[in-house]
Amino acid sequence: TPGVTILSRAKDTPGVKENLRKFCYSNAMRYITDFHIHSKYSRACSKELVPEKLHEWAQYKGIDILGTGDFTHPLWLKELEEKLVPVEAGFFQQNPKYEIRNPKQSGKFRPVRFMLTAEVASIYSQGGKLRRIHTVLVAPSFEVVKKMNKELANLGNLTSDGRPILGLSAKGLAQIAFEADPTCLVIPAHAWTPWFSVFGSKSGFDSLAECYEELTPQIFAIETGLSSDPEMNWRLETLDQIALTSSSDAHSLPNLGREATVFELATPTYTELIQALRSKNIEQLLGTIEFYPEEGKYHYDGHAACKVVLAPSETKRQGGRCPQCGKPLTIGVDYRVDELADRPVGFVPPQAPRSQHIVPLAEIIGDAFGQKKGTKKVEQEYWKLIHAFGNEFSILLDLPLDQIGREAHELVTEGIKRVRAGKLVIRPGYDGIYGVVKVFEDDERNEHRQQTLFSKR
């Protein structure tokens, strides 16, 4: 596929070194959180997305607080009430009778907490334009969820999809949530995606205030999405008072935690987590774990039908049209951020939370072996490391490389080292096609194989 190859740079943001220390190394008070996921009741989602499997895979990944997803769906809500039990205020744990033992893990692991979350798709007209906005809702209790669902059921069929599509404005949805309980969290989902987001080039707005009007002060967090990261969002002064969150939007178990938000909480309660987001205190909101945004499927501009992918500067030279067929290009997130930005690339606001970019462990292993991540060899190495070290985030973020190297294949250890340093080659995604991340070039991998064969002779 034609495209622009980007050599990613190491992330060492000035002024947040102390926060980086607290973020990257195991801390008894650190909570890795993934708000935005889906259930088996959402379209194009795995049938394995059930509470007991979500609990199991959250442990494999190292997620401490996991959204339930899809609480608007009546059957999913019934299953959640049966299989979850309340713990700290606003948080839930799996009912012990549904627990799946984890033979692939070793040692003692922190419990997984659940938060009640859902995504709603709003399609409506405002300002003479068709708007398509997706929103993540977070609620403190089943009682509050039922209040919201009662109102939403009057506006559309909640049983048709785990992520219902409603002819309700984003502001109207927020109003229903806040009337159900003022502590509900309303997060514009994947805020820059072209087709379905608050800032999207195809159907969004130029500001939160334009979308939410008088409710804007109650919208204090957004989700950056796979195709953008905090560094890109820092270019907008209007977002300085907005907490930047990241979540996986997982449609399958292995994609849990591909993005996440990291907190330090004295006591893990719903109230304290919401307060950390509202205050943006970097002692509590430590930062986010990020996909490389170039890997997102709407990062650059392009036209998938013609296999044309363009950087924003080239799109402008082409007048926004495909150089092959002349049709309008799908304008990506990088272009859209630049269009609304009032700061240069590289600007860092004071007291910015940390942004740590990762590549999922299975992808690192697959690249090290020159195989796809679902192959037998890749899965054997993955589960060997999970059994040895407990969870994926410990391996990617915390453990010393020499300790990893005692269990992992040497190319896998080298791959983790490169990801931590940001030394990757990426072909950016465009027009619905994911970008490609390369930890190793083919000639590097082949050279290593030859050296290994020679050393054995």
Secondary structure as GFF3:
##gff-version 3
##sequence-region A 1 457
A	DSSP	beta_strand	6	7	.	.	.	ID=ss1
A	DSSP	alpha_helix	17	24	.	.	.	ID=ss2
A	DSSP	beta_strand	30	34	.	.	.	ID=ss3
A	DSSP	alpha_helix	51	61	.	.	.	ID=ss4
A	DSSP	beta_strand	65	67	.	.	.	ID=ss5
A	DSSP	alpha_helix	74	83	.	.	.	ID=ss6
A	DSSP	beta_strand	84	86	.	.	.	ID=ss7
A	DSSP	beta_strand	92	94	.	.	.	ID=ss8
A	DSSP	three_ten_helix	96	98	.	.	.	ID=ss9
A	DSSP	beta_strand	113	126	.	.	.	ID=ss10
A	DSSP	beta_strand	129	139	.	.	.	ID=ss11
A	DSSP	alpha_helix	142	153	.	.	.	ID=ss12
A	DSSP	beta_strand	165	166	.	.	.	ID=ss13
A	DSSP	alpha_helix	170	180	.	.	.	ID=ss14
A	DSSP	beta_strand	185	188	.	.	.	ID=ss15
A	DSSP	alpha_helix	208	212	.	.	.	ID=ss16
A	DSSP	three_ten_helix	213	218	.	.	.	ID=ss17
A	DSSP	beta_strand	221	223	.	.	.	ID=ss18
A	DSSP	alpha_helix	230	233	.	.	.	ID=ss19
A	DSSP	three_ten_helix	237	239	.	.	.	ID=ss20
A	DSSP	beta_strand	243	245	.	.	.	ID=ss21
A	DSSP	three_ten_helix	253	255	.	.	.	ID=ss22
A	DSSP	beta_strand	260	264	.	.	.	ID=ss23
A	DSSP	alpha_helix	270	279	.	.	.	ID=ss24
A	DSSP	beta_strand	285	290	.	.	.	ID=ss25
A	DSSP	three_ten_helix	293	295	.	.	.	ID=ss26
A	DSSP	beta_strand	301	303	.	.	.	ID=ss27
A	DSSP	three_ten_helix	304	306	.	.	.	ID=ss28
A	DSSP	beta_strand	308	310	.	.	.	ID=ss29
A	DSSP	alpha_helix	312	317	.	.	.	ID=ss30
A	DSSP	alpha_helix	333	340	.	.	.	ID=ss31
A	DSSP	beta_strand	354	357	.	.	.	ID=ss32
A	DSSP	alpha_helix	361	369	.	.	.	ID=ss33
A	DSSP	alpha_helix	376	389	.	.	.	ID=ss34
A	DSSP	alpha_helix	392	393	.	.	.	ID=ss35
A	DSSP	pi_helix	394	398	.	.	.	ID=ss36
A	DSSP	alpha_helix	401	405	.	.	.	ID=ss37
A	DSSP	alpha_helix	410	421	.	.	.	ID=ss38
A	DSSP	beta_strand	425	427	.	.	.	ID=ss39
A	DSSP	beta_strand	436	438	.	.	.	ID=ss40
A	DSSP	alpha_helix	442	456	.	.	.	ID=ss41
###
